[in-house]
Every structure is written in C-alpha cells, then in structure tokens.
C-alpha cells in the first residue's frame, strides 16, 4: 500500500482514510493521512503540547496536521495563532531532533509578531550556539525570518561567523538568510561583504552558489562593481555548477546592459559563455546555450550553441530533451534557418512518450520546415493531435497558422487540417484558436477565402459556443458578399436563424442584411427571409429584422444616398460603447433628438482628474465626478464658463500633464482642450500646505515659442484652501482647423496667507509669491483621436487614397521592438490597429515580418 510522502510514519490510523481509487480493483486504494481533518479538532489536539510528559510521536503528528492546514490556505485568527505559537514554544524542552525541526517549521509558518518573537529569541539564540550543526542551521533560518532590524544588529556578529563556518550546512543557512534580510535591511547586510567574498571561494557547491547570489545582491545597484565581480570570477575560480549557472546569467546581464559588441576582438565575456558550452556539467552547458541564443550574435557564433542543443535532443534523460527542444523552439521564432540542421533529430522526437517534448518538436518543425515537407508534417500531426491536451493543441494550431502564412500555396492542406480539428472534441479556447487562425488565413491569403468560409459555415452547423457562432457570422457578413458566389452561404446563415439561441439568431439577421445590402441579386431573397424573422419570439431579433427591412426597402432614410445606407449596415460602429452609454445616460429629453455625432470617438475612460495631496484623503468638494466619458465631462464644464461658450464643439481633451514634481508644496497639472480655432489650457492646482491659504491664483503663460497661438483670455482662481483642488483656465486662439504646435512656459502666481491650524482662520494680510512650473508642448498627437475600428481591413480598403499622408519621424535608439512600437504610438497619438501593438503576440506566433498601417480619421479637418 503506498505511503504518503508528506506524513510518512507520522500518520496514525485515525488519519488514514481513502480518498481516491486507482481503478476498479478494490484492493488498490491510495490513502491520505490528512483526509477529512478539521481545524477545530486539530487545535484541540494541540493541547498535548502542554502535557508535563511530552509524547514526541503525538506532538509530531499534531504539528504535521497544523502545517498541512496552513499550507492548504487555512487561516488562523489572531487568538488561535497566538495560542498555538505559545504552545509550540514549550516543545523546546524536548531534545528530540525530529520534533525540533517541526517546531522550527511551525514558528516560520506562524510569523509571530514583534511582541511574541521575544519569547523564542533566547531559545533560538541558544540553538545558534549549539554543538549540533543541524540545530544551528535551522535556528539561523528561523531567527532571520522573524526578527526585525533592531534585533538583527544584536545577532549580526553570530551571522558573520556562520557565513565562514566550516560546516557547509551552517554557512549556506547564513547566506540564504542574508539574501532574505537584504530586502529589508540592505545596509546591515552590506557590512558582510568580506565574509561573503570568502564564501564565494568555498569548495562546497551550495555555499559558493549562495555566496555568489548574496554578493551580487549586495552590489546589484553598482553596475561597475557587478562588472568587476563577473570579470574576476569568469577567470575560472567557480567550481560549483549551480554557481556557474548563476555566473552565466550575471555575465549575460552585464553584456546586455553595457551593449558590448560581441563581434569585435575584445570579447572576454562572450568567450566565457562559449567556453561554458564545453563544461562537464549538463546544466551549465544548457544555461550557456540558452543565454547565447538569447543574444544578438552572428550565425557563426550561434552555431556552437545549436550544436550542443542538438546533441541533447538524443539524450536518454527527458529533462535534457525538453530543455533543448524548448530552447530551439524559441530560436526558431526569430532565426528558423539556424535550427534547420536539427530537423532530423526533431522529427524523431515527434513520437516521444513525453507529450510536452513531442509538441515542442512539432511546433519547432513547423517553423523551420520547408515547403516540400509541409504535407508530410501535416500527415504526422494528424495522428498526433488526439493524444495531447488542449493547451498543447493551441500551440500546434498557432504554429500551423504561422507556417501557412510563410507558405501560402499550401493553404488547402492546412485549412483542411484546421477544419478537421474543429470537428474533434475540444474546449472553447482550442476551438477559438482554430477559428481565429482560419479567419487570419482568409484575411491574409486571398485564394483561401472561399474554401475557408465554407469550412467556417460547416463548423457553425454543430458549434456549441455562442461567441464563436456570432464571431463567424460577423466575419461571414464582411467577407461573404465579396466572393464569386455569395448565395452559397445564405442557407448556412438562415439555418442559424431557425436553430440557434437568441444571440446567434440576432447575429444571423444582421449578416443576412449585409448580404442584401451588398449583393443586389440576393436582395429579393433576403427580403423574404427577413420577413420570416418578424415572427421570432425574441425582441432583439424582431427589431433587427424590422430595421433592416425598412432600411433596405428605402422606408427609413440613412444618410443621403445608398452608399450611406450600406455603410450603416456594413460598417462598424466607430463610437466606443462606453462613450455612447455615458452620453445616453447624461442626455436630457428635449425637442432635439439625440445626436450620435456629438459622442466622443476617443478611446479613453479617464474622467476629470484632480490631483490630491499625497497621503491625504480628498475632501468631498474634490471628489471625482460621475463615471462619464472624459470629453463629455469636460464639454459640460467648459460650456458653463461664459468666456468659452462661443468656442464651438470640443474636439479632444488630452491626458493631464504633470507640471510639478511629486511631494512638492503645490501640485499642478495641465489638460489641453482642443477646439477648431482655440486651445484652452486647464491648470488643475492642489494646495498641499496646511498652514497656507492661496488667493488670486493665476498662471502666467509665455507662448513666445508658440508663434501660431495668441492668448485671448484667462480665468484665475479666487482662493485655494489646503487640500483642495481648483482650476485655472487660459485660452489661446489658433488658425482654424490647423494642428498648430508650440512650447509653453508657465509661472504660477498667487497671494499667500498664513492660516492658524487650530482655528482655521487666515490672516487678513497676504504676501505675493510665485512658483515656477515645468514647461510643456502642444504637439501633433494632441489633434489625433484614438478611434477604434472593429474591421480594419474593410475600413482601409474603403478609404480615399487622397487621405494618405507620408512623413518621417526620428525614433532614436530603442532597446527593443516593443519600445519602438510604443514610441510610434506616443508620437502619432493614434489608435493601434487591432492587436498590432502587442509585439510579444506576433513574436510568439512566429509572425516576424509584419506591416504597420496608420489610418487617420480627422473628421474636423
């Protein structure tokens, strides 16, 4: 009968209850020593700790149960934890080594308060000076886990001695404790540098490993010191394989931070990594190969790392095979040609008994294979898919999508494979990955459109997921009318109206209407089908059918011509739903109908933001406004100010730009409000000084570097009490519908009056003062609205070519592709197309060569 590894011999007969059967054979039953235990019962058993004659076996059983409960997430109240802690401390009187180790674990898990720590400090200090090394090591670990900085100074001398102790267990315990303590008390741990350096030269593998980790943590904020440490250790003084792996990581970090050019003659650090590939320890070889593959090196420098990884592919150890194939899989994402020499070995791993290894081998082959091997790979994968879990299937599907984009002529075999996979058993995420892949292939490969759409239509016949059915119908409505024979899809769509739930039926009605709007020959047939939908039991379906019938029949006027009507049906809603909902909530019924054109198109959720004093609770007067769209809130506020009523419609409001440092006397930020012919600067000011009252608060703006702007009016702030926020406005005129740019210098001026904090009364006389604010700029991005487009491909194709503008921008040196993409977004101020801003997603899918499309909607220009 199997024995629990957790409880071992500590489990009594009352704890051994069956919780799982291996199979139908009643004799083969596994037992858990902890099944069915309750906290209350265990706390009652803990009274055994108070017995004058301790039963070591029983006490060990109780502590084991308590540890199990704590590790399973069971919470103890303050009273319960205190009672258990004081009871456990009485077990120090026992000399049993096994029980003492359990006591150490229990104290660590309970994490006693500073008042309770004093109770066990003397016992732990006594164990630290014990002749038993196991007591010493464990006492150091526990004491350093529960003490604070004050007590640490008292035992610092003992810890420094323990670091250089001859017993590696004690020295390692002290070093690990130092790593933990350095997070809260770094200055104290820094004083141990000499002892830690001596530990790095130890012959004990674990001591050298922990010593190097602590020494690096002590010097981590000093780049030069870390570089010197790595330089000295790479000369061959590290013997421990674990420490060698750590040194390899630190070396690659130094090389990355210093941007060392590995292609020059002076490259000692890279030579060290390359020499580590010939180390006798497998873990060191793997770590060195992994770090080299992550670096920007030439093909010649990468080859040795690929060679050793190829050798590990045929290892008898599963962990080595897995580590090697996973590393090669990552390399294949960016440098597939470098891995092609490993294809023969990777093919042999496709039948590996470890499914994780087999999956990684297949996905790597899909990234490195050539066009002639595609059919053979697809045949092998077909027999393999039924044996792996959904999470691995998703990885394979994404790899197939990348391969099809690489070899578009092979779209038929890959679409057939994906279609067959849709008919197999699988969860939502797996099916969604397949549908997304088919949609991507249809969008990117024109020849795959018709066969891909038919595969999707066949899938929705038996699809049990509402979201996927609606997604397919929406895509079918966009792409189906543009095929050579749109009528072939009508049967599949109308079947959804008859057989599906209300959500899918409503989507199917919209899809039918799109076919009727875009294919004139199908319009009579669509009319008949939509009229049948008028008798549906669901309001949403009937309402959609009524609207589309009247729109297609010309009974309802949508725009000025047929193109506007088709745009209404076929186009996407260019208004964020959150903004539309907020505008509808604030709309007050009147004779004038609701105008959707006045709803902000900008994607943002931040309302009016006011900066409160650090660490202070904002007063009621400064509370954040209701959660409405930002532009709507600003529009309502600005239209209530007489000076700005004639400025027209507010186009955009920027994010607040901070003009002061954090924790300063006065907190000021500015919001730029853009109109057709005006720019209004709103300065949000917060007084964080309790003893001061500010009056006649103004901002003097120097616009000499903004030649196209001319100041026309300003609205000062009468008074600004402590911990409150107020607004100052300065308005500028600019050329109409011209995205003028410029730099603005700012000076805050006010009259300050002293306040008696006890009474709250301010002095009658004040002193004029001023406070220099940071400068800011109005840039081209301030004139851009971030407009979401649900169907970018359709919007891009329908745009007027004259809308295209070409310009050049200098991004400077960027450390990564993600940082460069972020810089493009920030400079242009535009909404990224779909998920093109997620660089990691493209790299994970193996799509390296992607295009950046910019499309600008300047509705006021």
Residue, then its C-alpha position, 0 to 999 in steps of 0.5 A: x500500500x503506498x505511503x504518503x510522502x508528506x506524513x510518512x510514519x507520522x500518520x496514525x490510523x485515525x488519519x488514514x482514510x481513502x480518498x481516491x481509487x486507482x481503478x476498479x480493483x478494490x484492493x488498490x486504494x491510495x490513502x491520505x493521512x490528512x483526509x477529512x481533518x478539521x481545524x477545530x479538532x486539530x487545535x484541540x489536539x494541540x493541547x498535548x503540547x502542554x502535557x508535563x510528559x511530552x509524547x514526541x510521536x503525538x506532538x509530531x503528528x499534531x504539528x504535521x496536521x497544523x502545517x498541512x492546514x496552513x499550507x492548504x490556505x487555512x487561516x488562523x485568527x489572531x487568538x488561535x495563532x497566538x495560542x498555538x505559537x505559545x504552545x509550540x514554544x514549550x516543545x523546546x524542552x524536548x531534545x528530540x531532533x525530529x520534533x525540533x525541526x517541526x517546531x522550527x517549521x511551525x514558528x516560520x509558518x506562524x510569523x509571530x509578531x514583534x511582541x511574541x518573537x521575544x519569547x523564542x529569541x533566547x531559545x533560538x539564540x541558544x540553538x545558534x550556539x549549539x554543538x549540533x550543526x543541524x540545530x544551528x542551521x535551522x535556528x539561523x533560518x528561523x531567527x532571520x525570518x522573524x526578527x526585525x532590524x533592531x534585533x538583527x544588529x544584536x545577532x549580526x556578529x553570530x551571522x558573520x561567523x556562520x557565513x565562514x563556518x566550516x560546516x557547509x550546512x551552517x554557512x549556506x543557512x547564513x547566506x540564504x538568510x542574508x539574501x532574505x534580510x537584504x530586502x529589508x535591511x540592505x545596509x546591515x547586510x552590506x557590512x558582510x561583504x568580506x565574509x561573503x567574498x570568502x564564501x564565494x571561494x568555498x569548495x562546497x557547491x551550495x555555499x559558493x552558489x549562495x555566496x555568489x547570489x548574496x554578493x551580487x545582491x549586495x552590489x546589484x545597484x553598482x553596475x561597475x562593481x557587478x562588472x568587476x565581480x563577473x570579470x574576476x570570477x569568469x577567470x575560472x575560480x567557480x567550481x560549483x555548477x549551480x554557481x556557474x549557472x548563476x555566473x552565466x546569467x550575471x555575465x549575460x546581464x552585464x553584456x546586455x546592459x553595457x551593449x558590448x559588441x560581441x563581434x569585435x576582438x575584445x570579447x572576454x565575456x562572450x568567450x566565457x559563455x562559449x567556453x561554458x558550452x564545453x563544461x562537464x556539467x549538463x546544466x551549465x552547458x544548457x544555461x550557456x546555450x540558452x543565454x547565447x541564443x538569447x543574444x544578438x550574435x552572428x550565425x557563426x557564433x550561434x552555431x556552437x550553441x545549436x550544436x550542443x542543443x542538438x546533441x541533447x535532443x538524443x539524450x536518454x534523460x527527458x529533462x535534457x530533451x525538453x530543455x533543448x527542444x524548448x530552447x530551439x523552439x524559441x530560436x526558431x521564432x526569430x532565426x528558423x534557418x539556424x535550427x534547420x540542421x536539427x530537423x532530423x533529430x526533431x522529427x524523431x522526437x515527434x513520437x516521444x512518450x513525453x507529450x510536452x517534448x513531442x509538441x515542442x518538436x512539432x511546433x519547432x518543425x513547423x517553423x523551420x520546415x520547408x515547403x516540400x515537407x509541409x504535407x508530410x508534417x501535416x500527415x504526422x500531426x494528424x495522428x498526433x493531435x488526439x493524444x495531447x491536451x488542449x493547451x498543447x493543441x493551441x500551440x500546434x494550431x498557432x504554429x500551423x497558422x504561422x507556417x501557412x502564412x510563410x507558405x501560402x500555396x499550401x493553404x488547402x492542406x492546412x485549412x483542411x487540417x484546421x477544419x478537421x480539428x474543429x470537428x474533434x472534441x475540444x474546449x472553447x479556447x482550442x476551438x477559438x484558436x482554430x477559428x481565429x487562425x482560419x479567419x487570419x488565413x482568409x484575411x491574409x491569403x486571398x485564394x483561401x477565402x472561399x474554401x475557408x468560409x465554407x469550412x467556417x459555415x460547416x463548423x457553425x452547423x454543430x458549434x456549441x459556443x455562442x461567441x464563436x457562432x456570432x464571431x463567424x457570422x460577423x466575419x461571414x457578413x464582411x467577407x461573404x458578399x465579396x466572393x464569386x458566389x455569395x448565395x452559397x452561404x445564405x442557407x448556412x446563415x438562415x439555418x442559424x436563424x431557425x436553430x440557434x439561441x437568441x444571440x446567434x439568431x440576432x447575429x444571423x439577421x444582421x449578416x443576412x442584411x449585409x448580404x442584401x445590402x451588398x449583393x443586389x441579386x440576393x436582395x429579393x431573397x433576403x427580403x423574404x427571409x427577413x420577413x420570416x424573422x418578424x415572427x421570432x419570439x425574441x425582441x432583439x431579433x424582431x427589431x433587427x429584422x424590422x430595421x433592416x427591412x425598412x432600411x433596405x426597402x428605402x422606408x427609413x432614410x440613412x444618410x443621403x444616398x445608398x452608399x450611406x445606407x450600406x455603410x450603416x449596415x456594413x460598417x462598424x460602429x466607430x463610437x466606443x460603447x462606453x462613450x455612447x452609454x455615458x452620453x445616453x445616460x447624461x442626455x436630457x429629453x428635449x425637442x432635439x433628438x439625440x445626436x450620435x455625432x456629438x459622442x466622443x470617438x476617443x478611446x479613453x475612460x479617464x474622467x476629470x482628474x484632480x490631483x490630491x495631496x499625497x497621503x491625504x484623503x480628498x475632501x468631498x468638494x474634490x471628489x471625482x465626478x460621475x463615471x462619464x466619458x472624459x470629453x463629455x465631462x469636460x464639454x459640460x464644464x467648459x460650456x458653463x464658463x461664459x468666456x468659452x461658450x462661443x468656442x464651438x464643439x470640443x474636439x479632444x481633451x488630452x491626458x493631464x500633464x504633470x507640471x510639478x514634481x511629486x511631494x512638492x508644496x503645490x501640485x499642478x497639472x495641465x489638460x489641453x482642450x482642443x477646439x477648431x480655432x482655440x486651445x484652452x489650457x486647464x491648470x488643475x492646482x492642489x494646495x498641499x500646505x496646511x498652514x497656507x491659504x492661496x488667493x488670486x491664483x493665476x498662471x502666467x503663460x509665455x507662448x513666445x515659442x508658440x508663434x501660431x497661438x495668441x492668448x485671448x483670455x484667462x480665468x484665475x482662481x479666487x482662493x485655494x484652501x489646503x487640500x483642495x483642488x481648483x482650476x485655472x483656465x487660459x485660452x489661446x486662439x489658433x488658425x482654424x482647423x490647423x494642428x498648430x504646435x508650440x512650447x509653453x512656459x508657465x509661472x504660477x502666481x498667487x497671494x499667500x496667507x498664513x492660516x492658524x491650524x487650530x482655528x482655521x482662520x487666515x490672516x487678513x494680510x497676504x504676501x505675493x509669491x510665485x512658483x515656477x512650473x515645468x514647461x510643456x508642448x502642444x504637439x501633433x498627437x494632441x489633434x489625433x483621436x484614438x478611434x477604434x475600428x472593429x474591421x480594419x481591413x474593410x475600413x482601409x480598403x474603403x478609404x480615399x487614397x487622397x487621405x494618405x499622408x507620408x512623413x518621417x519621424x526620428x525614433x532614436x535608439x530603442x532597446x527593443x521592438x516593443x519600445x519602438x512600437x510604443x514610441x510610434x504610438x506616443x508620437x502619432x497619438x493614434x489608435x493601434x490597429x487591432x492587436x498590432x501593438x502587442x509585439x510579444x503576440x506576433x513574436x510568439x506566433x512566429x509572425x516576424x515580418x509584419x506591416x504597420x498601417x496608420x489610418x487617420x480619421x480627422x473628421x474636423x479637418 
